[in-house]
Amino acid sequence: MSTNLAQQLREGTTKSHSMAENVSFVKSFLGGVVDKKSYRKLVANLFFVYSAIEEEMEKHKNHYAIKDIYFPELHRKLSLAQDLEYYYGTNWQKNLEPSIATKEYVNRIHYIGDNKPELLISHAYTRYMGDLSGGQILKKIAKGAMQLSGSEGTAFYDFHSIKDDHVFKKQYRYALDSVSIDEAQIAQIIAEANIAFNLNMRLFQELNSSLIKIMVMLLLNTIGNFRNKNS
């Protein structure tokens, strides 16, 4: 019996999706303004988030609500580790800690894993489908803005085990609709997906703060240089 969960998730998170896209960091990114320091912080934070999602999905891969949407080919932890080595060097693991918003996000994922594993659907859907849908566009923007060559620093966007994005997304939607859950659980999954979007927004807002600081410093330096030349 089909639950139509895929459509209900899409419709139930429309407002949150729009709000996330309008966070200043995201708008700047989509506009081609990508600061390398802020971007590598994003990659680091996502590493912690995906590590948590994939740990819990692996732990619960035989759970009645998870087994149909468990797709290891979506996993991003290893590709993010590859990017982190590019941005931070071979000892990147010794130098990175999750940000405050990232810790909150990770704690939520583990809480869900411990108490209501079926809600992991919400976090997997929010992250993986977003990455798969807009990944190549974001990769192109990142490469152009940061002048990257090949796949250096953008392995996150490459899904080598997925040959056709369109076919896979159709398969994923079918898998969502096949999950054995009731109406009350569907409502909880949609509510949790909105929480996931909110947690993502907080990540971006942190980065926006860093980007603003950098822009202010650049502005002050420019003004300082201008004054020195005219003094």
N, C-alpha and C positions, 0 to 999 in steps of 0.2 A: 504493500500500500504506500503510495507516494504522499509525503507530508508537504510538498511544495516549499520546503525549508529554504532552498536557495533564493527563491523569489521573495519570500517573507523576510529573509535576512537583508536582501538588497533594499527592499522598500522600507524596512524598519530601521535602517541605518543611514538613510539618505541625508537627513539633517546633520548628523554627526560627521558624515563623509565631507559634506560641504564646509562645515566649520573647520575641519582639519586642513582642508585645502587652502583656507583663508588665513592660516597662521602665517605671520610675516616671513619666517624662515622658509616655509614651503613655497610661498609666492615668489620670494627672491630666487629660490632654487629653480623654479619653473621658468623664471625670467632670465635665467642664465647667470645670475649673481651667486657664485659658489665660493665661499672662503675655505681654503684647504684645511685650516686648523679646526674650523667648525665642522667641516664634513668628516674629518677623521674621528672627531668626537662622536658624531652620529654613528659611524661604523662601529666604534668601540661599544657604544651603548646598545646597538642592535645585536652585537655579539652576545652580550649578557642576556638579552631578551630571547633570542633564538635558542640559546643554550638551555634556557628554562623551558621554553615551549617544547623543544625536541626531547628533553629529558623526560618531561611528563607524558608526552605522546608515546614515547618508547615504553615507558612504565605501564601505560594503560592501553597499549595497542590491541589487546584482546578484549577490552571493555565493549559491551554491547553497542554503545553509542559511538565509539571511536574506531572500531575495527574497519568500518567501511570507508572512512576518510583518512586512514593512515597511509600516507604516500611518502616514503623515504626520499623519493626523487625530488621532493620539494625542499629538503633540508638545506639550510643556509649557513650553519655553524662553520663548516670547513671552508667555504668560500669566503666568509667574513674573516676567518683566521688568516687566509691568504692575503686579503687586502690589508689587514692590520700589520702583517709583516712588511708589506710595502711601505706603509705610512710611518710605522714606529720602529722598524728594524727587527732583527731576530729575537731580541729579548722583550718583545712587546708585552708578554704575559706578566712580567715582573713589574711593569710600570703603569698598568691600567687598573682603575677601579670604577665600578658603576657610579653614575651620578645619582643625586637624590631621587629624581624622577624615575630613573632606571631601576633603582632599588625597590621603589614602590610598585612598579610594573612587574618586576621579577617576583616579588613577594605575593602579588595577587595571583600570578600564574601557579605558583606552588600551593597557595591556599586552595585554589580551585582543584588542582590535582589531588590534594589530600581529602577534600570534602565533597566536591561535585564534579567528577571527571568529565561528565557529559558536556560541561560548559567549556571545556578545552576547545570544542568545535568553534566557539566564538573567536578565540584568539588565533587559531590556525586560519580560519576564514579571513579575518581582518588583515593579517599580515601577508600570508602567502598569495591570496588572490590579488591583493594590491600590488605585490612585487611582480607577479606574473603578468598582470594587465598593463602596468605602466613602466616596467623595468627597462625595456630597450630605449624608450624615450628619455628616461632619467639617466641612463648610461651615456647616451649621446650628449646630453646637457653637461653632465659631469666631466666627460672627456674634453669637451670643447672649452668649458670654463676653466678647468685646471690644467689644460694642455697635456693630457695624458696620452700615451701611445699604447696601441694594442689593448690588452686586457689589464694593464697595470692599474691597480687600485680600484678596479670595477668588476672583479670576479663575482661579487655579490649578485649582480644582475644576470649572470649566465647560468641557465638551467640546462646543463649539458645532457642530462638524462631524459629531458622532455623534447621530443623531436618536433612536435607541432603544438604550439601554445593554444590555438583555437580548439583543437581536438581534445587536449587535456582538460581545458576549462569546462568543456561540455561534459567530460567524464566526471569531473569533480562536482559539478552541479547535480548530475545524476546520483552520485554517491551521497551528497547531502540530502537529496529527496528520498533516499532509500534508508536513511537512519531510522532505527526503530524507537521512536519517542512519541510522547503524547502532546496535546495542545499546551498543557501547563509548562512542560519542559521547553517547548518551542518558544514560548513567551520569555522564559528565563534565559535561553540562548540569545535571543534578540537583545534583551536587556544587558547581558554580559558583553555582547558585541559593541554596544554603545559605550560601555565602560572601557573596553579595549581601545576604541577610537579616542576617548578622553585621555587615556594614559599615553597614547601616542602623541596627542596634542601637547601634553606636558613636556615630553621629550623635546619636541620642536620648539616650544616656548623657551626652554633652557638654552637651546642653541641660538635662538633669536637674540637672547640677552647677550650671549658671547659675541654674536655678529655685530650688535649695536655698539658694544664696547670697542671692538676692533675698528668700526667705522668712525667712532668718535676720536679714537687715537690717531687714525689716519688724517682726520680733519684737523685736529690740533697740530699735528706735525706739519701739515700743509700750510696752516696759518702761521706757525712758527717760522717755517722756511721763508714764507712770503715777507714776514716782518723783518727777518734778518737781512734779506736782500734789499729791503727798502729803508733800513735804518742808517 
